[in-house]
Amino acid sequence: MCAVKDDARPNALLSILNNRCPRCRRGKLFTRSNPYNFGSAMEMPEHCPVCGQKFELQTGFYFGTGYVSYGLSVAALATVFVAWAVLFGLSYTDNSIFWCLGTAIVLLLLIQPLLQRLSRSIWIAFFVRYDQNWRSEKHSQVHPA
C-alpha cells in the first residue's frame, strides 16, 4: 500500500492541461467540467475554491488569451498539415491539399472549446506563480506574482 504525499509539488504542465489554479495547482479554473456546454463553458469562479486566488486579476485580463489561442490554433493546423503530408502526401494534382485543408478546418472547429480553455489556463499561469506556502497565507492577501 502506498502513502499519498499531499505536500508534493503538482506538475506545472499537468495543472495547465487540466485547467487548475496556477497558485495551488489544485483548484478548478472553470465551474463546469464540460467544455462543450456552450452556455457555460467559459464560466469561472471569482476565486479559487482551494486557495482563494483571484482569477480575474484586473478588468479585461483574459483579452490576451486571443494571442495564446491563435498560437495554439496555428500549431494545431501545422500538425495536421505535417501529419497529412507524411501519411498521405500533399499535391494540387489530386486535390489532397484541399482535403487536408478541409480536414484541418473541421478539426480546428471541433477542438476550439478546448483551445479556449487551455488559452485561459496558459494565460493566467504566465502571471500567477505556484506558491508552496499557499495553505499558510490568508485568502485576503492573495496577489499575483
GIBELDA-V804497 format. One record per residue. RES is the residue in three letters. PHI is phi in radians with two decimals (NA if undefined). BURIAL is # if it has 16 or more other ideal C-beta (glycine too) atoms within 10 Angstrom, else .. Layout:
res=RES phi=PHI burial=BURIAL
res=RES phi=PHI burial=BURIAL
This chain:
res=MET phi=NA burial=.
res=CYS phi=-1.88 burial=.
res=ALA phi=-1.48 burial=.
res=VAL phi=-1.60 burial=.
res=LYS phi=-1.62 burial=.
res=ASP phi=-1.36 burial=.
res=ASP phi=-1.44 burial=.
res=ALA phi=-1.12 burial=.
res=ARG phi=-1.31 burial=.
res=PRO phi=-1.13 burial=.
res=ASN phi=-1.15 burial=.
res=ALA phi=-1.13 burial=.
res=LEU phi=-1.12 burial=.
res=LEU phi=-1.14 burial=.
res=SER phi=-1.20 burial=#
res=ILE phi=-1.19 burial=#
res=LEU phi=-1.12 burial=.
res=ASN phi=-1.63 burial=.
res=ASN phi=0.98 burial=#
res=ARG phi=-1.87 burial=#
res=CYS phi=-1.02 burial=#
res=PRO phi=-1.27 burial=#
res=ARG phi=-1.33 burial=#
res=CYS phi=-1.83 burial=#
res=ARG phi=1.05 burial=#
res=ARG phi=-2.20 burial=#
res=GLY phi=-1.27 burial=#
res=LYS phi=-1.42 burial=#
res=LEU phi=-1.31 burial=#
res=PHE phi=-2.03 burial=#
res=THR phi=-1.27 burial=.
res=ARG phi=-1.95 burial=.
res=SER phi=-1.48 burial=.
res=ASN phi=-1.57 burial=.
res=PRO phi=-1.27 burial=#
res=TYR phi=-1.69 burial=.
res=ASN phi=-1.53 burial=.
res=PHE phi=-1.06 burial=.
res=GLY phi=-1.23 burial=.
res=SER phi=-2.36 burial=.
res=ALA phi=-1.12 burial=#
res=MET phi=-1.81 burial=#
res=GLU phi=-1.22 burial=.
res=MET phi=-2.20 burial=#
res=PRO phi=-1.20 burial=.
res=GLU phi=-1.18 burial=.
res=HIS phi=-2.27 burial=#
res=CYS phi=-1.11 burial=#
res=PRO phi=-1.20 burial=.
res=VAL phi=-1.71 burial=#
res=CYS phi=-1.91 burial=#
res=GLY phi=1.52 burial=#
res=GLN phi=-1.06 burial=#
res=LYS phi=-1.27 burial=#
res=PHE phi=-1.53 burial=#
res=GLU phi=-1.74 burial=.
res=LEU phi=-1.18 burial=.
res=GLN phi=-2.74 burial=.
res=THR phi=-1.07 burial=.
res=GLY phi=1.31 burial=.
res=PHE phi=-0.98 burial=#
res=TYR phi=-1.51 burial=#
res=PHE phi=-1.08 burial=.
res=GLY phi=-1.22 burial=.
res=THR phi=-1.20 burial=#
res=GLY phi=-1.07 burial=.
res=TYR phi=-1.18 burial=.
res=VAL phi=-1.16 burial=#
res=SER phi=-1.08 burial=#
res=TYR phi=-1.08 burial=.
res=GLY phi=-1.08 burial=.
res=LEU phi=-1.15 burial=#
res=SER phi=-1.14 burial=#
res=VAL phi=-1.10 burial=.
res=ALA phi=-1.10 burial=.
res=ALA phi=-1.14 burial=#
res=LEU phi=-1.12 burial=#
res=ALA phi=-1.09 burial=.
res=THR phi=-1.09 burial=.
res=VAL phi=-1.10 burial=#
res=PHE phi=-1.15 burial=#
res=VAL phi=-1.16 burial=.
res=ALA phi=-1.08 burial=.
res=TRP phi=-1.11 burial=#
res=ALA phi=-1.11 burial=.
res=VAL phi=-1.27 burial=.
res=LEU phi=-1.39 burial=.
res=PHE phi=-2.09 burial=.
res=GLY phi=1.50 burial=.
res=LEU phi=-2.04 burial=#
res=SER phi=-2.75 burial=.
res=TYR phi=-1.37 burial=.
res=THR phi=-1.16 burial=.
res=ASP phi=-1.85 burial=.
res=ASN phi=1.10 burial=.
res=SER phi=-1.16 burial=.
res=ILE phi=-1.16 burial=#
res=PHE phi=-1.30 burial=.
res=TRP phi=-1.12 burial=.
res=CYS phi=-1.10 burial=#
res=LEU phi=-1.08 burial=#
res=GLY phi=-1.09 burial=.
res=THR phi=-1.10 burial=.
res=ALA phi=-1.10 burial=#
res=ILE phi=-1.15 burial=.
res=VAL phi=-1.10 burial=.
res=LEU phi=-1.07 burial=.
res=LEU phi=-1.10 burial=#
res=LEU phi=-1.13 burial=.
res=LEU phi=-1.24 burial=.
res=ILE phi=-1.66 burial=.
res=GLN phi=-0.99 burial=#
res=PRO phi=-1.04 burial=#
res=LEU phi=-1.15 burial=.
res=LEU phi=-1.14 burial=#
res=GLN phi=-1.13 burial=#
res=ARG phi=-1.16 burial=#
res=LEU phi=-1.09 burial=#
res=SER phi=-1.09 burial=#
res=ARG phi=-1.14 burial=#
res=SER phi=-1.12 burial=#
res=ILE phi=-1.17 burial=#
res=TRP phi=-1.08 burial=#
res=ILE phi=-1.22 burial=#
res=ALA phi=-1.19 burial=#
res=PHE phi=-1.15 burial=.
res=PHE phi=-1.87 burial=.
res=VAL phi=-2.06 burial=#
res=ARG phi=-1.65 burial=.
res=TYR phi=-1.14 burial=#
res=ASP phi=-2.17 burial=#
res=GLN phi=-1.21 burial=.
res=ASN phi=-1.78 burial=.
res=TRP phi=-1.10 burial=#
res=ARG phi=-1.19 burial=.
res=SER phi=-1.54 burial=.
res=GLU phi=-1.55 burial=.
res=LYS phi=-1.37 burial=.
res=HIS phi=-1.09 burial=.
res=SER phi=-1.30 burial=.
res=GLN phi=-1.77 burial=.
res=VAL phi=-1.40 burial=#
res=HIS phi=-2.36 burial=.
res=PRO phi=-1.20 burial=.
res=ALA phi=-1.34 burial=.
